[in-house]
Amino acid sequence: MRVLWIVNTIFNYPAKKMKLKPTVFGGWLNSLFNNLKNRKEIEKLAIATVYNGRELKKFEDGNVVYYLLPVNNINKYDKKLETMWYKVTKEFFPDVVHIHGTEYPHVSAFLNCNLNVKTCTSIQGLVSIYGVKDTYNAGINAKDMLKSITIRDILKKDLLFFQYRNFIKKGFFEKSTLQKTNIIIGRTSWDKAYAYKITKENKYELCNESLREVFYTNNWDINNINRHTIFVSQATYPIKGFHKVIEMLNIIKDEYPDILIYVAGPNIIKNDSIKEKLKMNGYSKYINKLVKKYKLQNNIKFVGLLNEQDMCNYLLKSHVFLQASSIENSPNSLGEAMLLGMPVVASYVGGTADMLLDKQEGLLYPFGDCAMMAKYIKDIFNDDKYALKLGKNAQMHARITHNIITNVNKTIEIYNKLQKEEE
């Protein structure tokens, strides 16, 4: 069969051709791609996305075709994309279209073309749910948000007060995509519940994601870790709950003065120069205030954007993986930590409980309960046998959830189902 993917990132092959820096995001897509493209059921695979350019670009690599559609703003609907989607579809002539991600206008532009081709859509998160004000603000009160307004926020009209509105806008496209697609692919009880709430249709198929290859071939070893270190995968906006991590850190820092948190991503609190200060947004300013208030400057290390191997290396040397989010579906960073056999502490939100069993494969706490977060981290710091037990059980569960062969077979099964519906 001929399959067209619509994605939100530029894959490595066209990125190299266009002399662009390869992205560190979307690793699960590369995993599925690598294990799907050579299957006998796939005659030809096309991968289409958008880029900041002026012309439709096409690259070919064996049985894979890459299309890059030009847009000026990925967040705004561009009517011209409908014409280009028509051209791509008529040229490639797919039997099935697989949409990865729900919230961007270029996906809605494709579906609005009414091209009479069957589609399935994989849910990553659900921005229409993430955009609920209280969920996005993640417990930050109005007074603190007001005090955290920066020049950058004013100039860009991007106050912390109103950032959730961008999620609401994207949610409009997301709801339209889920309503128009033929099959919705999800991974948790949570996204299944909301898929039905949005569409009022039973068109959901469960298919888990395969993760990046390096996490299947490495194992966390408690003898090789840096003691009292915690790994956090994101901290750039309130949903990820990094402000709650700081409050937790303040609870236990006296007991563990050497405690250190590795944070993947850019250093959001660095403000040594005028330029850095001007670039700070409201959330960065709020985090910076908390760090100074509790004197935690030496206990937090931002390690930058990490590629696959670097991410694995940091996880392997960390004592605990921590998810502190106010909402998640099934975060791949949590899955990668579990695949390595790490002990994990996670907020009991969204679909997280489908990923691990509380007290057996990891420790779940109510979002925002910093005392419970602190207790569970201490439990792991203080008991190696318990840490090893949790990690081993988590690894066994993750190897089932993220089994590459099972997941690629299920994907092809969904494609076949769509083809039969078309017939």
N, C-alpha and C positions, 0 to 999 in steps of 0.2 A: 504494500500500500504506500501511497504518497502522503506524507505527514508534514503539515506546516505548523511550526511553533511560533507563537507571538510572545516575546519576552521584553523585559525592561532594561536589560543590560547588553552591552556589546561583547560578544564572545571573543576569545583570544585570537582566533585566526583573522577575522576582519580588523581587529584592533591593531595587530601587527602590520597588516597591509596599509592601514591608515596612519601608522606610526603614533598610535595612542597607547597610553599606559594601561596595561591589563588591569581589570578590576579585581578586588579581593572579595567582592560580594557575589552572591548567587552560586556558591560552591555546589549546592545540591543539584543545580541544573547541569553543571558540568559532569557530575557523577552519573545522572540519568542519561545524558547525552552520550557519554563514552560507552555506556553499556547497552544503549538502544540502537545506535547508528549502524552497527554491523549485524544486527539481527536479520535473519532471512525474511522475516515478515515485512521489513522496511525496504521498499524499493528505492525510495529517495526521501531525504529529510531536508526541509528548508527551515531556516531560523530567521525570523524577521524582527527588527526592532527599530527604534528611532534614534536619530543623532542630530546634533546641532550643525546643520549643513544646508546646502541649496539644491542638491540633486539626488535622485534615487540611485543608490549604489548597489552593485551586485558582485559577489565573489563566489567562486566555486572551489571546493576542496573534496575531490573524490565524489562520493554520492551525497555530499552536503552542499546546499546552496545557502548563501547568506544574503539577505536583503536589508539595507539600511535606508529608512525613509526619513527625509529631512523635516525637521520642525524647529521653530524658533524658541518655543517654550513647551516643555514636556507636560506642564500642568494645565495648559489651555487647549481647548478643543479647536482643531484646525480642519475646516471643511475640505481643504485641499487633500487631506489624507485619504478621504473616501475614494477619490479618483485613483490615487496611487495604490490603495488596497485592491481596487478593482483590477488594476494592471498586474499586480503581483499574483493575484489569485488566478487570473486568466492565463498567465504565463506558466505558473507552476502547476496549476490544476490539482489541488490537494483532494484526497479522499476524506481526510480528517484534519481539523484545526485544533490545536491544543494551546490554550491561553494560559500563561503562567503569571498570576497576579491579576488583580481585579480593578484597581483604582485609577488607572491612568486613561486620559482621554483618547489616546491612539487606539486603545482596545475598543472603546465605544464607537470610534469612527469605523473600525472594521465591521462591527456587528450592525451598525446602522446602514451598511451597504446592501444588506439583504441579498447576499451572494449565493444563497441556496446551498451552503456547505455545512455539514454537521460539526458542531464545536463542543469541546469540553473545556472547563476552566478550573484550574487548580487554585485553591485558596492558600495564600501564605498567612497573612493576618486579615483582620476585617476592620478597615479604617473607619467605617461607619459606626462601629462600636467603640473603637479606640477614641473617636472624636467626642464622646460624651464628656462634658466639661469636667465633672468630678473625677472621672477616670484619667483624663489627660493631665490634669493638675496634680494628681497623685498626692493629695493631702497638703499641698502648699496653700496657705491661707491668703486671702486677698491683701492683707496688710503687708505680708512679706513680698508678694508680687509687686505691689506698688513701690516698695523700697528698692526693688531690684531693677527697675526700669533703667536702661542705658541709652546713650546717644545713638548707638547703632539701632536699637529697637525703635526709637522715634523716627529716625531717618528712613528705615526700611518698613515702617508701619507694621512691626512684627513683635508687638508686646506679648510677654508671657501670658497676659490676661486673655489674649485673643488667638493664640497659636492653634488652639484646638479647632478653630474655624476652618483651617486649611484641611484638616481631616474630614470635617463635615462636607466640604466642597468635593473632596475626592470620593467621599461616601456616596455622593449622587451618581458618579460614574460606576462605582462598585455595585450599587444596587441594580442599575440598568444592565450591567454585564451579567450578573447572576440570574436576573430574570430572563434574559434573552438566550443564554447558553443552553445547550441540550442536556449536558451532564455537568454536575458540580463535583469536583474531586476534593475531598477533605481528609483530615487525619484524626480528628478528636470528636468526642461527644459535644463539645462546646461549639465547634464550627458547624457541625451537623444541625444543632438546634437553631443557630442563627441563619443558616442557609434556608431552612424551612420557614423561619419567621419572615425572611425577606421575600421569598418567592411563593410561599404557600403551595409548593409542589414537592413531590417525592422524587427528586432526580439526583440524589446524592449517592456517590460511590466512595467507599473508603479505600485509599491508597496511600501508604506511608512514603516518606522520602528517603532516598539513599543519600548518605553524607559523603564528605570528601575522603578520598582513599586512605590518606595517611592515618586516619583515626581508627581504621580497621586493623592496622598492622603494628600499633604501639600499645603498650600497657603501662598504666600508672604504677609506680613502685614507691612505697612509702619510705624506702631506704634512700631514695634519690631526690627527695623533695626539700624545699626550703621550708622549714617549720614555721608555723603561724603565718603563712601567706594565704591570701584569698584572691581568686581570679574573678573579675567582673567583666563581662563581654562588651557592655555599652554604658555610656553615661551622658550622652549628649542632649537628652530631653527628658522631661519629668516622668514620662511613662516608665522609664527604666529604673526609677526609684533610687538613684544614687544618693540623693539627699537622705534617704532612710538608711542607707549603708553607712553614711557618716555618723548619723545618730547612734547606730549600733556600735560603731567603732569607738565612740566616746564612752560607751558603757563598759567595754572590756579592755581598753587600752592600758589601764593601770595594772591589770593582771598579766597582760602580755605586752610589755613595753616595746618588744621587737616586732609587733604585728605589722604586716605590710600588705596593702591591697594593690594588685596589678590591675590596671584599667586599660582595656583595649580601646584604641581610638585616640584622637588628638587631645592634647592637653588643654582642656577647656578653661582652666583657671590661671594659665600663664599670662601675666600682665606686667612684664618687666619693662617693656617699651611702650611708648605712646601709641604706636600702631596696634600692639596687642591689646591695650586697654580699650581702644576705639572699636576693636573687633568683637569685644565681649558682648554676649547677649544677656538677657535677664536671668536665664537659668544659670549661666556660667557665673554671673555676679553673685547669685544666691548661694551657689556651691562654695564659691570663694569665701564668702562671709562665714559659712559654717565651718570650713576648714580652719580659718583663723580663730574663730570663737573657741573651738575645742583644741586648738594648737596641734593639728594633725598633719602639718606640712611634711613631716618626715615619715609619715605612715601611709602615704598614697603615692603611687608611681604610675603615671600615664605612659604607656609603652607604644603608642602610635597604632596606625592601621597595620594589621598583621596579615600576612599571607598564610596559606595553609600550613606550611611547616613551622613558621614562627608561632602561630596560634597553638599548635600541638606542643611545641617546646615549652611554652609558658604554662600550659595546663599540666604537663608532666612534672613540672617543678613546683607546682602550687599544692598547698595542703587541702584546700576546699574550693569547689566551684560554687559561686553564689549567684542566684537569680533573685533580684529584688523588685521585679516589675509590678506595676499596678494592674497590668493585663498582658497576657500572652496567649498564643494559640498552641503551638508546639515548637518552641525555639530550637533551632538547629544547634546553637552553641551548647545548650543543655544536653542535647542528644550526643554531641561529640564528646563532652566530658564523661557522659555515661558509657559510651563506647570504649573509652580508655580505662574505665574501671575506677574513676574518681569518686570520692564521697561528695555528694551535692546537698546543698540547702537551697530551697526554692520557695517562693511565695505561692500560696494555694490560689491561683487565679486561672481563668480561662480553661484551656485544655491541659494544663500542666499535670493534673492528677491522672490523666490517661497515660502519661509518659512514665510515671513511676509510682510505686506503692509506698505510701507514707510509713515510716519507721522500719521498712524492710529494704527499700532500694534507694532511699534518700529521705530527707527530712523536710516536711512541708509546714509552713507557718502562715497565719493570716497576713495578707499584705499590710504593711505599716506597723506591725507589732515588733518593734525593734528589740524588746526584751526577749521575746521568743527566738528571734533571729540570732541574737547574741548567745542565748542558751545553747541552741543547736550547734553553733560554730564551736563553742567551748566543749560540747560533748565530743565532737570529732577531734579537736586539738588534744583532749585529755585521754583519749582511749583509742589506741592504734588498732586493737582487735575489732572494735566497733566500726572504725573508719574502713578497715579492710572488708568487713562483712557487707557494709552498705555499698561499697564500690564494686565488689564482686557480683552482688545481686543486680545492681544497676547495669552492669556490663552484660549480663545474661539477658536481661529484658531488652536492652538496646540492640543487641544482635538479632533479636526477633523483629523488633520494630523497624530497624533500618537494614534488613536483609536485602542485599542488592538484587539477587535473582528473583526473590519473591516480588519485589516492588516493580522491577521491569516487566515481569510476566503479567502482573496486574494492570500495568499501564497498557500493554498490548491488548489485554482482554477488554479494556474499556474502549480502545480504538476499534476493535472488532465489533463490539456492541453498537457503536455509532454507525459503522458501515452497514450493519444489518438493518438498523432503523431507517437508513437512507434508502435501502432497497425496498 
